[in-house]
């Protein structure tokens, strides 16, 4: 599928986030970053 573990920790809980399409998803918090965010 199009999910991959990025190794980036969630800034809120430090859980490893998964990249789904262009969103970074925390298993606890849901979408944390989105490709629409410009701070990358
Ligand atoms: Zn989190």
mmCIF file of the protein (N, C-alpha, C, O) and its ligand, coordinates in Angstrom:
data_MODEL
# 
_entry.id   MODEL 
# 
loop_
_entity.id 
_entity.type 
_entity.pdbx_number_of_molecules 
1 polymer     1 
2 non-polymer 1 
# 
_entity_poly.entity_id                      1 
_entity_poly.type                           'polypeptide(L)' 
_entity_poly.nstd_linkage                   no 
_entity_poly.nstd_monomer                   no 
_entity_poly.pdbx_seq_one_letter_code       
;(UNK)(UNK)(UNK)(UNK)(UNK)(UNK)(UNK)(UNK)(UNK)(UNK)(UNK)(UNK)(UNK)(UNK)(UNK)(UNK)
(UNK)(UNK)(UNK)(UNK)(UNK)(UNK)(UNK)(UNK)(UNK)(UNK)(UNK)(UNK)(UNK)(UNK)(UNK)(UNK)
(UNK)(UNK)(UNK)(UNK)(UNK)(UNK)(UNK)(UNK)
;
_entity_poly.pdbx_seq_one_letter_code_can   XXXXXXXXXXXXXXXXXXXXXXXXXXXXXXXXXXXXXXXX 
_entity_poly.pdbx_strand_id                 A 
# 
loop_
_entity_poly_seq.entity_id 
_entity_poly_seq.num 
_entity_poly_seq.mon_id 
_entity_poly_seq.hetero 
1 1  UNK n 
1 2  UNK n 
1 3  UNK n 
1 4  UNK n 
1 5  UNK n 
1 6  UNK n 
1 7  UNK n 
1 8  UNK n 
1 9  UNK n 
1 10 UNK n 
1 11 UNK n 
1 12 UNK n 
1 13 UNK n 
1 14 UNK n 
1 15 UNK n 
1 16 UNK n 
1 17 UNK n 
1 18 UNK n 
1 19 UNK n 
1 20 UNK n 
1 21 UNK n 
1 22 UNK n 
1 23 UNK n 
1 24 UNK n 
1 25 UNK n 
1 26 UNK n 
1 27 UNK n 
1 28 UNK n 
1 29 UNK n 
1 30 UNK n 
1 31 UNK n 
1 32 UNK n 
1 33 UNK n 
1 34 UNK n 
1 35 UNK n 
1 36 UNK n 
1 37 UNK n 
1 38 UNK n 
1 39 UNK n 
1 40 UNK n 
# 
loop_
_struct_asym.id 
_struct_asym.entity_id 
A 1 
B 2 
# 
loop_
_chem_comp.id 
_chem_comp.type 
_chem_comp.mon_nstd_flag 
UNK 'L-peptide linking' . 
ZN  non-polymer         . 
# 
_pdbx_entity_nonpoly.entity_id   2 
_pdbx_entity_nonpoly.name        ? 
_pdbx_entity_nonpoly.comp_id     ZN 
# 
_pdbx_nonpoly_scheme.asym_id         B 
_pdbx_nonpoly_scheme.entity_id       2 
_pdbx_nonpoly_scheme.mon_id          ZN 
_pdbx_nonpoly_scheme.ndb_seq_num     1 
_pdbx_nonpoly_scheme.pdb_seq_num     101 
_pdbx_nonpoly_scheme.auth_seq_num    101 
_pdbx_nonpoly_scheme.pdb_mon_id      ZN 
_pdbx_nonpoly_scheme.auth_mon_id     ZN 
_pdbx_nonpoly_scheme.pdb_strand_id   A 
_pdbx_nonpoly_scheme.pdb_ins_code    . 
# 
loop_
_atom_site.group_PDB 
_atom_site.id 
_atom_site.type_symbol 
_atom_site.label_atom_id 
_atom_site.label_alt_id 
_atom_site.label_comp_id 
_atom_site.label_asym_id 
_atom_site.label_entity_id 
_atom_site.label_seq_id 
_atom_site.pdbx_PDB_ins_code 
_atom_site.Cartn_x 
_atom_site.Cartn_y 
_atom_site.Cartn_z 
_atom_site.occupancy 
_atom_site.B_iso_or_equiv 
_atom_site.pdbx_formal_charge 
_atom_site.auth_seq_id 
_atom_site.auth_comp_id 
_atom_site.auth_asym_id 
_atom_site.auth_atom_id 
_atom_site.pdbx_PDB_model_num 
ATOM   1   N  N  . UNK A 1 1  ? 0.851  -1.186 0.000  1.00 0.00 ? 1   UNK A N  1 
ATOM   2   C  CA . UNK A 1 1  ? 0.000  0.000  0.000  1.00 0.00 ? 1   UNK A CA 1 
ATOM   3   C  C  . UNK A 1 1  ? 0.889  1.240  0.000  1.00 0.00 ? 1   UNK A C  1 
ATOM   4   O  O  . UNK A 1 1  ? 2.105  1.137  -0.162 1.00 0.00 ? 1   UNK A O  1 
ATOM   5   N  N  . UNK A 1 2  ? 0.297  2.379  0.177  1.00 0.00 ? 2   UNK A N  1 
ATOM   6   C  CA . UNK A 1 2  ? 1.062  3.617  0.082  1.00 0.00 ? 2   UNK A CA 1 
ATOM   7   C  C  . UNK A 1 2  ? 1.440  4.162  1.460  1.00 0.00 ? 2   UNK A C  1 
ATOM   8   O  O  . UNK A 1 2  ? 1.662  5.361  1.626  1.00 0.00 ? 2   UNK A O  1 
ATOM   9   N  N  . UNK A 1 3  ? 1.509  3.277  2.426  1.00 0.00 ? 3   UNK A N  1 
ATOM   10  C  CA . UNK A 1 3  ? 1.937  3.714  3.744  1.00 0.00 ? 3   UNK A CA 1 
ATOM   11  C  C  . UNK A 1 3  ? 3.376  3.325  3.965  1.00 0.00 ? 3   UNK A C  1 
ATOM   12  O  O  . UNK A 1 3  ? 3.786  2.224  3.597  1.00 0.00 ? 3   UNK A O  1 
ATOM   13  N  N  . UNK A 1 4  ? 4.132  4.194  4.547  1.00 0.00 ? 4   UNK A N  1 
ATOM   14  C  CA . UNK A 1 4  ? 5.488  3.824  4.893  1.00 0.00 ? 4   UNK A CA 1 
ATOM   15  C  C  . UNK A 1 4  ? 5.891  4.493  6.185  1.00 0.00 ? 4   UNK A C  1 
ATOM   16  O  O  . UNK A 1 4  ? 5.508  5.629  6.469  1.00 0.00 ? 4   UNK A O  1 
ATOM   17  N  N  . UNK A 1 5  ? 6.666  3.770  6.956  1.00 0.00 ? 5   UNK A N  1 
ATOM   18  C  CA . UNK A 1 5  ? 7.172  4.347  8.194  1.00 0.00 ? 5   UNK A CA 1 
ATOM   19  C  C  . UNK A 1 5  ? 8.305  5.293  7.832  1.00 0.00 ? 5   UNK A C  1 
ATOM   20  O  O  . UNK A 1 5  ? 9.231  4.927  7.109  1.00 0.00 ? 5   UNK A O  1 
ATOM   21  N  N  . UNK A 1 6  ? 8.218  6.496  8.338  1.00 0.00 ? 6   UNK A N  1 
ATOM   22  C  CA . UNK A 1 6  ? 9.192  7.509  7.959  1.00 0.00 ? 6   UNK A CA 1 
ATOM   23  C  C  . UNK A 1 6  ? 10.374 7.567  8.903  1.00 0.00 ? 6   UNK A C  1 
ATOM   24  O  O  . UNK A 1 6  ? 11.443 8.060  8.542  1.00 0.00 ? 6   UNK A O  1 
ATOM   25  N  N  . UNK A 1 7  ? 10.184 7.064  10.113 1.00 0.00 ? 7   UNK A N  1 
ATOM   26  C  CA . UNK A 1 7  ? 11.219 7.253  11.117 1.00 0.00 ? 7   UNK A CA 1 
ATOM   27  C  C  . UNK A 1 7  ? 11.136 8.614  11.788 1.00 0.00 ? 7   UNK A C  1 
ATOM   28  O  O  . UNK A 1 7  ? 11.862 8.887  12.745 1.00 0.00 ? 7   UNK A O  1 
ATOM   29  N  N  . UNK A 1 8  ? 10.249 9.468  11.285 1.00 0.00 ? 8   UNK A N  1 
ATOM   30  C  CA . UNK A 1 8  ? 10.074 10.762 11.952 1.00 0.00 ? 8   UNK A CA 1 
ATOM   31  C  C  . UNK A 1 8  ? 9.181  10.568 13.161 1.00 0.00 ? 8   UNK A C  1 
ATOM   32  O  O  . UNK A 1 8  ? 8.110  9.973  13.043 1.00 0.00 ? 8   UNK A O  1 
ATOM   33  N  N  . UNK A 1 9  ? 9.590  11.050 14.306 1.00 0.00 ? 9   UNK A N  1 
ATOM   34  C  CA . UNK A 1 9  ? 8.737  10.954 15.484 1.00 0.00 ? 9   UNK A CA 1 
ATOM   35  C  C  . UNK A 1 9  ? 7.681  12.041 15.488 1.00 0.00 ? 9   UNK A C  1 
ATOM   36  O  O  . UNK A 1 9  ? 7.904  13.160 15.025 1.00 0.00 ? 9   UNK A O  1 
ATOM   37  N  N  . UNK A 1 10 ? 6.540  11.684 16.019 1.00 0.00 ? 10  UNK A N  1 
ATOM   38  C  CA . UNK A 1 10 ? 5.488  12.679 16.225 1.00 0.00 ? 10  UNK A CA 1 
ATOM   39  C  C  . UNK A 1 10 ? 5.999  13.735 17.199 1.00 0.00 ? 10  UNK A C  1 
ATOM   40  O  O  . UNK A 1 10 ? 6.572  13.382 18.230 1.00 0.00 ? 10  UNK A O  1 
ATOM   41  N  N  . UNK A 1 11 ? 5.810  14.998 16.907 1.00 0.00 ? 11  UNK A N  1 
ATOM   42  C  CA . UNK A 1 11 ? 6.268  16.054 17.817 1.00 0.00 ? 11  UNK A CA 1 
ATOM   43  C  C  . UNK A 1 11 ? 5.480  16.086 19.118 1.00 0.00 ? 11  UNK A C  1 
ATOM   44  O  O  . UNK A 1 11 ? 5.915  16.694 20.096 1.00 0.00 ? 11  UNK A O  1 
ATOM   45  N  N  . UNK A 1 12 ? 4.336  15.441 19.132 1.00 0.00 ? 12  UNK A N  1 
ATOM   46  C  CA . UNK A 1 12 ? 3.491  15.465 20.325 1.00 0.00 ? 12  UNK A CA 1 
ATOM   47  C  C  . UNK A 1 12 ? 3.776  14.296 21.253 1.00 0.00 ? 12  UNK A C  1 
ATOM   48  O  O  . UNK A 1 12 ? 3.821  14.463 22.471 1.00 0.00 ? 12  UNK A O  1 
ATOM   49  N  N  . UNK A 1 13 ? 3.969  13.114 20.682 1.00 0.00 ? 13  UNK A N  1 
ATOM   50  C  CA . UNK A 1 13 ? 4.119  11.931 21.533 1.00 0.00 ? 13  UNK A CA 1 
ATOM   51  C  C  . UNK A 1 13 ? 5.357  11.108 21.181 1.00 0.00 ? 13  UNK A C  1 
ATOM   52  O  O  . UNK A 1 13 ? 5.658  10.124 21.856 1.00 0.00 ? 13  UNK A O  1 
ATOM   53  N  N  . UNK A 1 14 ? 6.077  11.505 20.125 1.00 0.00 ? 14  UNK A N  1 
ATOM   54  C  CA . UNK A 1 14 ? 7.301  10.831 19.712 1.00 0.00 ? 14  UNK A CA 1 
ATOM   55  C  C  . UNK A 1 14 ? 7.076  9.417  19.207 1.00 0.00 ? 14  UNK A C  1 
ATOM   56  O  O  . UNK A 1 14 ? 8.019  8.636  19.079 1.00 0.00 ? 14  UNK A O  1 
ATOM   57  N  N  . UNK A 1 15 ? 5.859  9.100  18.929 1.00 0.00 ? 15  UNK A N  1 
ATOM   58  C  CA . UNK A 1 15 ? 5.546  7.844  18.263 1.00 0.00 ? 15  UNK A CA 1 
ATOM   59  C  C  . UNK A 1 15 ? 6.012  7.962  16.819 1.00 0.00 ? 15  UNK A C  1 
ATOM   60  O  O  . UNK A 1 15 ? 5.953  9.044  16.234 1.00 0.00 ? 15  UNK A O  1 
ATOM   61  N  N  . UNK A 1 16 ? 6.475  6.862  16.241 1.00 0.00 ? 16  UNK A N  1 
ATOM   62  C  CA . UNK A 1 16 ? 6.902  6.934  14.848 1.00 0.00 ? 16  UNK A CA 1 
ATOM   63  C  C  . UNK A 1 16 ? 5.727  7.218  13.932 1.00 0.00 ? 16  UNK A C  1 
ATOM   64  O  O  . UNK A 1 16 ? 4.683  6.574  14.033 1.00 0.00 ? 16  UNK A O  1 
ATOM   65  N  N  . UNK A 1 17 ? 5.895  8.174  13.045 1.00 0.00 ? 17  UNK A N  1 
ATOM   66  C  CA . UNK A 1 17 ? 4.797  8.521  12.155 1.00 0.00 ? 17  UNK A CA 1 
ATOM   67  C  C  . UNK A 1 17 ? 4.901  7.740  10.852 1.00 0.00 ? 17  UNK A C  1 
ATOM   68  O  O  . UNK A 1 17 ? 5.969  7.271  10.461 1.00 0.00 ? 17  UNK A O  1 
ATOM   69  N  N  . UNK A 1 18 ? 3.773  7.623  10.209 1.00 0.00 ? 18  UNK A N  1 
ATOM   70  C  CA . UNK A 1 18 ? 3.670  6.947  8.922  1.00 0.00 ? 18  UNK A CA 1 
ATOM   71  C  C  . UNK A 1 18 ? 3.328  7.992  7.869  1.00 0.00 ? 18  UNK A C  1 
ATOM   72  O  O  . UNK A 1 18 ? 2.540  8.903  8.119  1.00 0.00 ? 18  UNK A O  1 
ATOM   73  N  N  . UNK A 1 19 ? 3.921  7.855  6.702  1.00 0.00 ? 19  UNK A N  1 
ATOM   74  C  CA . UNK A 1 19 ? 3.562  8.770  5.631  1.00 0.00 ? 19  UNK A CA 1 
ATOM   75  C  C  . UNK A 1 19 ? 2.505  8.126  4.769  1.00 0.00 ? 19  UNK A C  1 
ATOM   76  O  O  . UNK A 1 19 ? 2.697  7.019  4.266  1.00 0.00 ? 19  UNK A O  1 
ATOM   77  N  N  . UNK A 1 20 ? 1.414  8.792  4.596  1.00 0.00 ? 20  UNK A N  1 
ATOM   78  C  CA . UNK A 1 20 ? 0.314  8.304  3.778  1.00 0.00 ? 20  UNK A CA 1 
ATOM   79  C  C  . UNK A 1 20 ? 0.044  9.377  2.732  1.00 0.00 ? 20  UNK A C  1 
ATOM   80  O  O  . UNK A 1 20 ? -0.368 10.487 3.066  1.00 0.00 ? 20  UNK A O  1 
ATOM   81  N  N  . UNK A 1 21 ? 0.276  9.047  1.476  1.00 0.00 ? 21  UNK A N  1 
ATOM   82  C  CA . UNK A 1 21 ? 0.264  10.058 0.419  1.00 0.00 ? 21  UNK A CA 1 
ATOM   83  C  C  . UNK A 1 21 ? 1.208  11.168 0.855  1.00 0.00 ? 21  UNK A C  1 
ATOM   84  O  O  . UNK A 1 21 ? 2.395  10.910 1.049  1.00 0.00 ? 21  UNK A O  1 
ATOM   85  N  N  . UNK A 1 22 ? 0.737  12.361 1.010  1.00 0.00 ? 22  UNK A N  1 
ATOM   86  C  CA . UNK A 1 22 ? 1.653  13.418 1.433  1.00 0.00 ? 22  UNK A CA 1 
ATOM   87  C  C  . UNK A 1 22 ? 1.336  13.896 2.835  1.00 0.00 ? 22  UNK A C  1 
ATOM   88  O  O  . UNK A 1 22 ? 1.653  15.027 3.204  1.00 0.00 ? 22  UNK A O  1 
ATOM   89  N  N  . UNK A 1 23 ? 0.708  13.026 3.616  1.00 0.00 ? 23  UNK A N  1 
ATOM   90  C  CA . UNK A 1 23 ? 0.434  13.389 4.996  1.00 0.00 ? 23  UNK A CA 1 
ATOM   91  C  C  . UNK A 1 23 ? 1.273  12.532 5.919  1.00 0.00 ? 23  UNK A C  1 
ATOM   92  O  O  . UNK A 1 23 ? 1.561  11.373 5.620  1.00 0.00 ? 23  UNK A O  1 
ATOM   93  N  N  . UNK A 1 24 ? 1.656  13.099 7.020  1.00 0.00 ? 24  UNK A N  1 
ATOM   94  C  CA . UNK A 1 24 ? 2.336  12.337 8.051  1.00 0.00 ? 24  UNK A CA 1 
ATOM   95  C  C  . UNK A 1 24 ? 1.330  12.045 9.146  1.00 0.00 ? 24  UNK A C  1 
ATOM   96  O  O  . UNK A 1 24 ? 0.724  12.951 9.718  1.00 0.00 ? 24  UNK A O  1 
ATOM   97  N  N  . UNK A 1 25 ? 1.166  10.767 9.424  1.00 0.00 ? 25  UNK A N  1 
ATOM   98  C  CA . UNK A 1 25 ? 0.097  10.343 10.316 1.00 0.00 ? 25  UNK A CA 1 
ATOM   99  C  C  . UNK A 1 25 ? 0.692  9.696  11.556 1.00 0.00 ? 25  UNK A C  1 
ATOM   100 O  O  . UNK A 1 25 ? 1.475  8.751  11.464 1.00 0.00 ? 25  UNK A O  1 
ATOM   101 N  N  . UNK A 1 26 ? 0.316  10.210 12.700 1.00 0.00 ? 26  UNK A N  1 
ATOM   102 C  CA . UNK A 1 26 ? 0.673  9.606  13.970 1.00 0.00 ? 26  UNK A CA 1 
ATOM   103 C  C  . UNK A 1 26 ? -0.390 8.577  14.320 1.00 0.00 ? 26  UNK A C  1 
ATOM   104 O  O  . UNK A 1 26 ? -1.579 8.855  14.158 1.00 0.00 ? 26  UNK A O  1 
ATOM   105 N  N  . UNK A 1 27 ? -0.004 7.405  14.792 1.00 0.00 ? 27  UNK A N  1 
ATOM   106 C  CA . UNK A 1 27 ? -1.013 6.406  15.170 1.00 0.00 ? 27  UNK A CA 1 
ATOM   107 C  C  . UNK A 1 27 ? -1.907 6.862  16.311 1.00 0.00 ? 27  UNK A C  1 
ATOM   108 O  O  . UNK A 1 27 ? -3.010 6.342  16.480 1.00 0.00 ? 27  UNK A O  1 
ATOM   109 N  N  . UNK A 1 28 ? -1.453 7.807  17.079 1.00 0.00 ? 28  UNK A N  1 
ATOM   110 C  CA . UNK A 1 28 ? -2.287 8.307  18.181 1.00 0.00 ? 28  UNK A CA 1 
ATOM   111 C  C  . UNK A 1 28 ? -3.047 9.570  17.822 1.00 0.00 ? 28  UNK A C  1 
ATOM   112 O  O  . UNK A 1 28 ? -4.210 9.731  18.193 1.00 0.00 ? 28  UNK A O  1 
ATOM   113 N  N  . UNK A 1 29 ? -2.384 10.471 17.096 1.00 0.00 ? 29  UNK A N  1 
ATOM   114 C  CA . UNK A 1 29 ? -2.960 11.789 16.861 1.00 0.00 ? 29  UNK A CA 1 
ATOM   115 C  C  . UNK A 1 29 ? -3.595 11.943 15.493 1.00 0.00 ? 29  UNK A C  1 
ATOM   116 O  O  . UNK A 1 29 ? -4.269 12.939 15.232 1.00 0.00 ? 29  UNK A O  1 
ATOM   117 N  N  . UNK A 1 30 ? -3.391 10.976 14.623 1.00 0.00 ? 30  UNK A N  1 
ATOM   118 C  CA . UNK A 1 30 ? -3.893 11.148 13.268 1.00 0.00 ? 30  UNK A CA 1 
ATOM   119 C  C  . UNK A 1 30 ? -2.932 12.010 12.466 1.00 0.00 ? 30  UNK A C  1 
ATOM   120 O  O  . UNK A 1 30 ? -1.726 12.002 12.710 1.00 0.00 ? 30  UNK A O  1 
ATOM   121 N  N  . UNK A 1 31 ? -3.463 12.739 11.526 1.00 0.00 ? 31  UNK A N  1 
ATOM   122 C  CA . UNK A 1 31 ? -2.604 13.538 10.655 1.00 0.00 ? 31  UNK A CA 1 
ATOM   123 C  C  . UNK A 1 31 ? -1.941 14.657 11.444 1.00 0.00 ? 31  UNK A C  1 
ATOM   124 O  O  . UNK A 1 31 ? -2.614 15.480 12.065 1.00 0.00 ? 31  UNK A O  1 
ATOM   125 N  N  . UNK A 1 32 ? -0.639 14.677 11.412 1.00 0.00 ? 32  UNK A N  1 
ATOM   126 C  CA . UNK A 1 32 ? 0.117  15.703 12.127 1.00 0.00 ? 32  UNK A CA 1 
ATOM   127 C  C  . UNK A 1 32 ? 0.616  16.762 11.152 1.00 0.00 ? 32  UNK A C  1 
ATOM   128 O  O  . UNK A 1 32 ? 0.504  17.962 11.400 1.00 0.00 ? 32  UNK A O  1 
ATOM   129 N  N  . UNK A 1 33 ? 1.171  16.290 10.036 1.00 0.00 ? 33  UNK A N  1 
ATOM   130 C  CA . UNK A 1 33 ? 1.631  17.205 9.002  1.00 0.00 ? 33  UNK A CA 1 
ATOM   131 C  C  . UNK A 1 33 ? 0.933  16.862 7.707  1.00 0.00 ? 33  UNK A C  1 
ATOM   132 O  O  . UNK A 1 33 ? 0.552  15.718 7.459  1.00 0.00 ? 33  UNK A O  1 
ATOM   133 N  N  . UNK A 1 34 ? 0.780  17.858 6.913  1.00 0.00 ? 34  UNK A N  1 
ATOM   134 C  CA . UNK A 1 34 ? 0.124  17.699 5.635  1.00 0.00 ? 34  UNK A CA 1 
ATOM   135 C  C  . UNK A 1 34 ? 1.011  18.355 4.602  1.00 0.00 ? 34  UNK A C  1 
ATOM   136 O  O  . UNK A 1 34 ? 1.761  19.279 4.919  1.00 0.00 ? 34  UNK A O  1 
ATOM   137 N  N  . UNK A 1 35 ? 0.934  17.888 3.369  1.00 0.00 ? 35  UNK A N  1 
ATOM   138 C  CA . UNK A 1 35 ? 1.770  18.489 2.335  1.00 0.00 ? 35  UNK A CA 1 
ATOM   139 C  C  . UNK A 1 35 ? 1.381  19.931 2.063  1.00 0.00 ? 35  UNK A C  1 
ATOM   140 O  O  . UNK A 1 35 ? 2.147  20.667 1.441  1.00 0.00 ? 35  UNK A O  1 
ATOM   141 N  N  . UNK A 1 36 ? 0.213  20.348 2.513  1.00 0.00 ? 36  UNK A N  1 
ATOM   142 C  CA . UNK A 1 36 ? -0.184 21.735 2.350  1.00 0.00 ? 36  UNK A CA 1 
ATOM   143 C  C  . UNK A 1 36 ? 0.553  22.651 3.324  1.00 0.00 ? 36  UNK A C  1 
ATOM   144 O  O  . UNK A 1 36 ? 0.593  23.867 3.139  1.00 0.00 ? 36  UNK A O  1 
ATOM   145 N  N  . UNK A 1 37 ? 1.128  22.057 4.354  1.00 0.00 ? 37  UNK A N  1 
ATOM   146 C  CA . UNK A 1 37 ? 1.914  22.856 5.273  1.00 0.00 ? 37  UNK A CA 1 
ATOM   147 C  C  . UNK A 1 37 ? 3.233  23.209 4.601  1.00 0.00 ? 37  UNK A C  1 
ATOM   148 O  O  . UNK A 1 37 ? 3.829  22.378 3.917  1.00 0.00 ? 37  UNK A O  1 
ATOM   149 N  N  . UNK A 1 38 ? 3.670  24.398 4.789  1.00 0.00 ? 38  UNK A N  1 
ATOM   150 C  CA . UNK A 1 38 ? 4.825  24.883 4.026  1.00 0.00 ? 38  UNK A CA 1 
ATOM   151 C  C  . UNK A 1 38 ? 6.098  24.937 4.849  1.00 0.00 ? 38  UNK A C  1 
ATOM   152 O  O  . UNK A 1 38 ? 7.105  25.481 4.397  1.00 0.00 ? 38  UNK A O  1 
ATOM   153 N  N  . UNK A 1 39 ? 6.067  24.390 6.028  1.00 0.00 ? 39  UNK A N  1 
ATOM   154 C  CA . UNK A 1 39 ? 7.249  24.545 6.875  1.00 0.00 ? 39  UNK A CA 1 
ATOM   155 C  C  . UNK A 1 39 ? 8.258  23.410 6.750  1.00 0.00 ? 39  UNK A C  1 
ATOM   156 O  O  . UNK A 1 39 ? 9.169  23.310 7.572  1.00 0.00 ? 39  UNK A O  1 
ATOM   157 N  N  . UNK A 1 40 ? 8.122  22.567 5.758  1.00 0.00 ? 40  UNK A N  1 
ATOM   158 C  CA . UNK A 1 40 ? 9.158  21.545 5.542  1.00 0.00 ? 40  UNK A CA 1 
ATOM   159 C  C  . UNK A 1 40 ? 10.356 22.181 4.888  1.00 0.00 ? 40  UNK A C  1 
ATOM   160 O  O  . UNK A 1 40 ? 11.345 21.500 4.616  1.00 0.00 ? 40  UNK A O  1 
HETATM 161 ZN ZN . ZN  B 2 .  ? 1.436  11.603 18.232 1.00 0.00 ? 101 ZN  A ZN 1 
# 
